[in-house]
Amino acid sequence: MDNGQSSFYVFNTHIEAQEAIESLHRSGFDVTKLSLIGKGYHSEEHPVGFYTAGDKIKSWGVTGAFWGGIWGMLLAPAVFFVPGLGLVGMAGPLVAALIGALEGAVVVGGVSAVGAALTQIGATKEEVIRYETALKADKYVLMVQANADDFAKAHTVLSNLEAWKTA
């Protein structure tokens, strides 16, 4: 897909990120063109886990219901431990870029594997630093990859929400 048709939105909470994805879904936007990244996992008294049962993903933790719902809508759900970020939940086409970065041992000076994946899809180093900083602050990064018409539709839907557009 043309990397020039990617945009990123940062949400302060998982509720805002979920509202954005659900709004896009209700508008008829193809949610397979979305990727979401967020930590959402913290040390707590409850266990945190991730496993598959058939074609369903099971998760526990404070945001388990959130990730379960998101993983039901988006492609390629995954959880990774990323040094410098911790446990990161993600879904969407960006998962393949992260796996490619890990398998290819991509090293981009001073950024994590998530940063390397973002670089592979066309994000600048400055953007990568901004998104990694947002993730470290427990925010959620939504990536939209689409053709010009779909991109405009997504932008219209998301501009009505409490997101700040970063690229």
C-alpha positions as CSV (number, residue, x, y, z in Angstrom):
1,M,0.0,0.0,0.0
2,D,1.2,3.5,-0.7
3,N,2.9,4.7,2.5
4,G,1.9,8.3,1.5
5,Q,-1.7,7.4,2.5
6,S,-0.9,6.6,6.1
7,S,-1.9,8.8,9.0
8,F,-1.6,8.4,12.8
9,Y,-4.0,9.5,15.6
10,V,-3.1,9.4,19.3
11,F,-5.8,8.8,21.9
12,N,-5.4,9.4,25.6
13,T,-7.5,6.4,26.7
14,H,-8.5,3.0,25.4
15,I,-12.1,4.3,25.5
16,E,-11.3,7.1,23.0
17,A,-9.4,4.6,20.8
18,Q,-12.3,2.2,20.9
19,E,-14.8,4.9,20.1
20,A,-12.7,5.9,17.0
21,I,-12.5,2.4,15.7
22,E,-16.2,1.8,16.3
23,S,-17.1,5.1,14.6
24,L,-15.1,4.1,11.6
25,H,-16.7,0.7,11.5
26,R,-20.2,2.2,11.7
27,S,-19.4,4.6,8.9
28,G,-18.6,1.6,6.6
29,F,-14.9,2.1,6.7
30,D,-12.9,-1.1,6.1
31,V,-11.4,-1.6,9.5
32,T,-8.8,-4.1,8.1
33,K,-6.9,-0.9,7.1
34,L,-6.5,0.1,10.7
35,S,-3.7,-0.7,13.1
36,L,-3.8,0.0,16.9
37,I,-0.9,0.0,19.3
38,G,-1.1,0.5,23.0
39,K,0.3,-0.8,26.2
40,G,-2.8,-1.1,28.2
41,Y,-1.1,-3.7,30.5
42,H,0.2,-2.7,33.9
43,S,1.4,-4.6,36.9
44,E,-1.6,-5.2,39.0
45,E,-3.0,-7.7,41.4
46,H,-4.8,-9.6,38.6
47,P,-3.0,-11.9,36.2
48,V,-2.3,-10.7,32.7
49,G,-2.5,-13.3,30.0
50,F,-3.0,-13.9,26.3
51,Y,-3.9,-17.1,24.5
52,T,-6.0,-18.4,21.6
53,A,-8.8,-20.8,21.9
54,G,-9.9,-21.9,18.5
55,D,-10.3,-18.7,16.5
56,K,-11.0,-16.6,19.5
57,I,-8.5,-14.6,21.6
58,K,-8.7,-14.6,25.3
59,S,-7.1,-11.9,27.5
60,W,-7.1,-10.9,31.1
61,G,-6.2,-7.7,32.8
62,V,-7.7,-4.3,33.4
63,T,-8.2,-3.6,29.7
64,G,-8.9,-7.2,28.7
65,A,-12.4,-6.5,27.6
66,F,-11.2,-3.6,25.5
67,W,-8.5,-5.6,23.7
68,G,-10.9,-8.5,23.2
69,G,-13.3,-6.2,21.4
70,I,-10.6,-4.6,19.3
71,W,-9.1,-7.9,18.4
72,G,-12.5,-9.1,17.3
73,M,-12.6,-6.2,14.7
74,L,-9.1,-5.8,13.5
75,L,-6.7,-8.2,11.8
76,A,-3.6,-10.0,13.3
77,P,-4.0,-9.4,17.0
78,A,-0.8,-9.8,19.0
79,V,1.0,-9.0,22.2
80,F,4.7,-8.4,22.3
81,F,7.2,-7.5,25.0
82,V,9.2,-4.6,23.6
83,P,12.2,-3.5,25.6
84,G,11.7,0.2,26.6
85,L,7.9,-0.1,26.2
86,G,7.0,-3.2,28.0
87,L,4.0,-5.3,27.0
88,V,2.4,-3.9,23.9
89,G,-1.0,-5.0,22.5
90,M,-1.5,-4.4,18.8
91,A,-3.6,-5.3,15.9
92,G,-3.8,-4.6,12.2
93,P,-1.4,-4.5,9.3
94,L,1.3,-2.9,11.5
95,V,1.7,-6.3,13.2
96,A,3.2,-7.7,10.0
97,A,5.7,-4.8,9.7
98,L,6.7,-5.4,13.3
99,I,7.2,-9.1,12.7
100,G,9.3,-8.2,9.6
101,A,11.4,-5.8,11.6
102,L,12.0,-8.5,14.3
103,E,12.8,-11.3,11.8
104,G,15.0,-9.0,9.7
105,A,16.8,-7.7,12.8
106,V,16.1,-4.2,11.6
107,V,17.9,-1.7,13.8
108,V,17.0,2.0,13.6
109,G,19.2,4.1,15.9
110,G,17.6,4.8,19.2
111,V,14.1,3.4,18.5
112,S,12.4,0.2,19.6
113,A,11.1,-2.6,17.3
114,V,7.8,-0.8,17.2
115,G,9.8,2.3,15.9
116,A,11.5,0.1,13.3
117,A,8.2,-1.1,12.1
118,L,6.8,2.4,11.9
119,T,9.9,3.4,9.9
120,Q,9.3,0.6,7.5
121,I,5.9,1.9,6.7
122,G,7.1,5.4,6.1
123,A,7.1,7.3,9.4
124,T,9.9,9.8,9.9
125,K,12.3,9.4,12.8
126,E,10.6,12.5,14.4
127,E,7.2,10.8,14.1
128,V,8.5,7.6,15.5
129,I,9.9,9.4,18.5
130,R,6.5,11.1,19.0
131,Y,4.5,7.9,18.8
132,E,6.9,6.0,21.1
133,T,6.7,8.8,23.6
134,A,2.9,8.6,23.4
135,L,3.0,4.8,24.0
136,K,5.3,5.2,27.0
137,A,2.7,7.6,28.4
138,D,0.1,4.8,28.1
139,K,-1.6,6.4,25.1
140,Y,-3.0,4.5,22.1
141,V,-1.8,5.1,18.5
142,L,-4.2,4.4,15.7
143,M,-2.8,4.1,12.2
144,V,-5.0,4.5,9.1
145,Q,-3.7,3.1,5.8
146,A,-6.0,3.7,2.8
147,N,-6.4,5.0,-0.7
148,A,-7.2,8.7,-1.1
149,D,-11.0,8.3,-1.0
150,D,-11.0,6.0,2.1
151,F,-8.4,8.2,3.7
152,A,-10.6,11.3,3.4
153,K,-13.6,9.4,4.8
154,A,-11.5,8.2,7.8
155,H,-10.2,11.7,8.4
156,T,-13.7,13.1,8.4
157,V,-15.0,10.6,10.9
158,L,-12.0,10.9,13.2
159,S,-11.9,14.7,13.1
160,N,-15.2,14.7,15.0
161,L,-13.6,12.8,17.9
162,E,-11.4,13.7,20.8
163,A,-8.2,12.7,19.0
164,W,-5.3,14.8,18.1
165,K,-4.0,14.2,14.6
166,T,-0.3,13.9,14.5
167,A,0.6,13.2,10.9
